[in-house]
């Protein structure tokens, strides 16, 4: 036992400073810097093309036998909208103060362009699979466009650690906590039920995940938004003061709350950006795995769809949670009675909703937790399947079978145990994964920009639904699959 404790301490002695260094000194600036650069290079596409993004998103349901653009959007949104939108926002508020919300918003605004770049690249370099669903993502565009397989292998490994294992345990743990608090359901019973319904979906393959996400995600997102809107309207007189507090706190002004750390710009930025990234995933390299599955006529179309997902996730859903908490009396009471203490994020969100809606609030949050976290679990599996197939190409079916068992095991274990070491290790893996992807898309952004230029040129010429011809757009069209993006026939 002493040996295990010594080994545990030794691993933490290396992991903690490394994780802090990656998040504080590399990813913080790389994420914002890349987002700002992409925003400028795309000529502020998140503002110019916002209306078009929404139209493309909701008009992309048909796909024949494959995965539609909307299903790919729903799958990525399923992964984005999870515990980060409920528990994560609460923790960011507690540790970083209300100013963390401002930095979450800023992360989302620049994240539009980042999400567009990475998702467009995923579409451009995707490949057709024998099951009729496309495969693609950072592992594919890093190898195909950059020729750096070692880098793509590292990315795939980091993703499997975070999304294939740890995050699924974290999601099931949050579900178990929420159902235990609301309905006194034993954690083990929640775990068994989750394993069964998760198995029913993931054993159906990527199409099953996409169909399930398409049905559940719109309902859960609209329901959560409507409840938060009700809270906002009922407390409309307090909204100006809340917004003022958020903005002032982001720049270090205001009373020193937020636990022992108080209001500092550094802490607010770190927590806001970190939670924003965990939630909307722009630049992390996860959503491109969903984007690549879409059967669309032009890569930029799905890039725009995935950009709209950042808006829904952070500027809508995360903001809903912040509104519910900041407009409740629970937050102020905790700040005055328990400053500096650790809190359970989901408990703060649940208590805030009860403050607004009474006993119905507790039931509603428990249902929201279940839907948000469950859809994240199945979407995480989708991402993991794509990357484990990439790593074990010759033994893909066996690898996916092992992955399914591992995912279900983590769902069960996570529901009954707090695996803090696993969560912390996943935090590091997520940071390294995002850093790897951001370096790749910075190098490959000229490709995505040419694709965007081609898309906008066709729309300007009156083409309602642009099509993609790699020979007319890419400098090296041989890097993409001809059966995925066939050259258009010349009309001479």
C-alpha positions, -999 to 999 in steps of 0.1 A, spaced: 0 0 0 29 23 8 44 16 -26 11 25 -43 9 58 -24 45 66 -32 38 58 -69 6 79 -68 25 109 -54 53 105 -79 30 105 -108 12 136 -95 45 153 -90 51 151 -127 15 153 -140 3 183 -121 30 208 -131 30 195 -167 -8 199 -169 -7 234 -153 21 244 -178 2 231 -208 -31 248 -198 -17 280 -183 13 289 -206 6 271 -239 -30 263 -245 -44 295 -230 -26 317 -255 -25 292 -284 -63 288 -283 -71 325 -282 -43 334 -306 -53 308 -332 -90 318 -328 -82 355 -333 -59 347 -363 -86 325 -379 -112 352 -373 -91 378 -392 -81 354 -420 -118 343 -425 -128 380 -425 -149 376 -393 -169 348 -408 -188 343 -375 -204 376 -380 -206 378 -418 -220 343 -422 -240 338 -390 -274 338 -407 -262 315 -434 -247 291 -407 -282 287 -391 -299 281 -425 -273 255 -436 -276 237 -402 -313 233 -402 -315 225 -440 -290 197 -439 -312 167 -429 -311 146 -460 -281 124 -468 -293 92 -484 -278 61 -467 -250 80 -449 -249 105 -420 -266 138 -428 -251 172 -421 -276 177 -393 -269 143 -378 -232 152 -377 -241 185 -361 -263 167 -335 -235 142 -327 -209 169 -321 -234 189 -301 -242 158 -280 -205 156 -271 -203 194 -265 -234 197 -244 -226 176 -213 -215 181 -178 -194 211 -188 -226 230 -194 -240 222 -160 -214 213 -134 -185 229 -153 -201 263 -155 -209 262 -118 -172 253 -109 -159 281 -132 -182 306 -115 -171 294 -80 -133 293 -87 -130 321 -112 -159 343 -102 -186 357 -126 -158 371 -148 -151 335 -160 -184 337 -179 -171 366 -199 -140 347 -209 -162 317 -218 -181 339 -242 -148 353 -257 -136 317 -262 -168 309 -280 -166 340 -303 -132 332 -315 -140 295 -314 -165 299 -343 -136 304 -367 -114 277 -351 -143 252 -354 -148 261 -390 -112 256 -399 -108 222 -382 -142 209 -394 -136 220 -430 -102 202 -430 -119 171 -416 -144 171 -445 -117 178 -471 -95 149 -461 -121 123 -451 -123 88 -465 -152 64 -473 -156 34 -451 -172 1 -460 -202 7 -436 -213 37 -457 -201 63 -431 -172 85 -438 -142 86 -415 -120 116 -408 -107 141 -383 -74 154 -371 -56 120 -372 -65 119 -409 -57 154 -420 -25 154 -400 -12 123 -418 -26 131 -453 -19 168 -455 11 172 -432 26 137 -437 33 134 -400 19 100 -389 37 101 -356 18 133 -348 -16 118 -359 -9 87 -338 -2 109 -307 -34 128 -313 -55 96 -316 -40 82 -284 -47 114 -264 -83 113 -277 -88 77 -267 -75 84 -231 -98 114 -227 -129 106 -247 -128 68 -249 -122 63 -211 -121 92 -187 -148 115 -199 -173 87 -201 -166 79 -165 -170 115 -155 -203 118 -174 -218 87 -157 -206 100 -123 -225 132 -128 -256 113 -139 -254 91 -108 -250 121 -85 -280 139 -101 -303 110 -100 -293 101 -64 -300 137 -52 -333 140 -70 -348 105 -67 -326 87 -42 -316 61 -68 -286 41 -58 -255 48 -79 -250 12 -88 -285 10 -102 -279 41 -123 -247 25 -136 -264 -7 -146 -292 11 -164 -266 34 -182 -246 4 -193 -276 -12 -209 -290 18 -228 -255 28 -239 -248 -7 -252 -281 -6 -272 -268 25 -290 -231 19 -295 -235 -17 -307 -255 -2 -336 -224 16 -349 -219 52 -359 -252 55 -377 -270 44 -345 -252 72 -326 -261 98 -352 -298 88 -353 -300 88 -315 -283 122 -312 -306 136 -339 -337 127 -319 -325 136 -284 -303 167 -287 -328 192 -302 -354 183 -275 -329 186 -246 -314 219 -259 -347 236 -265 -362 224 -232 -332 237 -212 -333 270 -231 -370 276 -224 -366 270 -187 -337 294 -185 -356 319 -205 -384 317 -179 -359 323 -151 -345 353 -170 -379 369 -177 -391 364 -141 -359 381 -128 -356 406 -156 -350 436 -133 -318 420 -120 -303 412 -154 -285 445 -159 -267 442 -126 -258 406 -134 -243 416 -168 -223 444 -152 -209 420 -125 -198 396 -152 -180 422 -173 -164 440 -143 -153 407 -127 -136 397 -160 -111 426 -156 -105 423 -118 -131 448 -105 -156 440 -78 -156 423 -44 -132 394 -38 -153 364 -40 -150 331 -59 -135 311 -30 -100 318 -17 -86 328 -51 -108 359 -53 -112 380 -84 -81 381 -105 -79 384 -143 -56 354 -145 -79 330 -126 -110 343 -143 -94 338 -178 -80 304 -169 -113 290 -156 -134 307 -183 -113 296 -212 -107 261 -198 -144 255 -192 -153 271 -225 -129 248 -243 -141 217 -224 -177 226 -233 -176 239 -269 -145 220 -279 -134 244 -306 -98 237 -315 -96 206 -294 -99 183 -324 -129 163 -312 -158 178 -332 -140 173 -366 -145 135 -360 -182 141 -362 -179 167 -390 -161 142 -413 -190 118 -411 -214 141 -429 -224 134 -465 -223 169 -480 -215 185 -513 -189 210 -501 -165 208 -470 -172 244 -461 -209 237 -456 -202 213 -427 -176 237 -414 -203 263 -411 -226 238 -394 -200 230 -368 -193 266 -362 -230 271 -353 -226 243 -328 -202 265 -308 -229 292 -306 -256 267 -293 -232 252 -268 -215 281 -251 -234 313 -260 -268 296 -254 -266 265 -231 -237 276 -209 -251 311 -206 -284 295 -195 -267 278 -166 -248 310 -157 -281 329 -157 -298 304 -135 -270 304 -109 -262 341 -108 -299 351 -105 -305 327 -77 -300 334 -40 -280 302 -36 -248 317 -52 -248 347 -29 -255 326 2 -226 303 -6 -203 332 -12 -211 348 21 -211 316 42 -186 292 26 -159 312 8 -128 291 -1 -145 257 3 -147 231 -24 -181 226 -40 -198 200 -62 -205 218 -94 -237 200 -103 -251 205 -68 -248 243 -71 -267 242 -105 -293 219 -90 -298 241 -59 -300 272 -80 -327 257 -101 -346 246 -70 -344 282 -58 -362 294 -89 -386 265 -96 -390 247 -62 -390 209 -62 -396 208 -100 -362 224 -105 -345 195 -89 -363 170 -110 -357 191 -142 -320 193 -136 -318 156 -129 -335 149 -163 -312 175 -180 -281 159 -165 -292 125 -177 -299 136 -213 -268 159 -216 -244 133 -201 -258 103 -219 -257 118 -253 -221 129 -245 -212 93 -237 -225 79 -270 -209 108 -290 -176 102 -272 -177 66 -283 -183 77 -319 -151 99 -317 -132 70 -301 -143 45 -326 -130 66 -355 -96 70 -338 -91 34 -327 -99 23 -362 -72 47 -374 -47 32 -351 -55 -4 -357 -65 -4 -394 -58 -41 -400 -76 -52 -368 -102 -25 -367 -132 -47 -358 -114 -64 -329 -102 -30 -316 -137 -15 -317 -151 -46 -299 -125 -40 -271 -133 -3 -271 -170 -10 -266 -163 -32 -235 -139 -5 -221 -164 23 -226 -192 3 -209 -168 -6 -180 -159 31 -175 -195 40 -175 -202 15 -147 -171 23 -127 -176 61 -131 -211 59 -117 -200 43 -84 -166 57 -79 -148 91 -78 -117 85 -100 -99 118 -94 -66 105 -107 -83 95 -140 -100 128 -143 -68 147 -137 -49 126 -162 -77 132 -188 -73 169 -182 -36 166 -193 -45 144 -222 -71 168 -234 -46 197 -232 -20 178 -252 -46 167 -277 -58 203 -282 -22 215 -285 -14 189 -312 -46 198 -332 -41 235 -329 -5 233 -343 -18 212 -372 -47 235 -381 -24 266 -379 -2 249 -405 -31 238 -426 -54 269 -424 -44 280 -460 -62 249 -473 -94 257 -453 -93 293 -464 -91 283 -501 -121 260 -495 -140 288 -479 -131 312 -508 -144 286 -533 -176 282 -514 -183 319 -512 -174 324 -548 -200 299 -559 -226 314 -537 -218 348 -551 -223 334 -586 -258 323 -577 -251 286 -569 -276 277 -542 -257 246 -530 -220 248 -539 -201 216 -549 -164 209 -543 -138 201 -570 -104 195 -553 -85 201 -586 -98 236 -588 -92 245 -552 -63 225 -536 -27 228 -545 -23 191 -539 -56 175 -549 -40 140 -549 -40 141 -510 -78 137 -510 -98 106 -521 -111 109 -556 -141 87 -548 -151 111 -520 -145 143 -540 -146 135 -577 -134 162 -601 -162 180 -619 -165 172 -656 -153 201 -678 -181 217 -698 -164 229 -729 
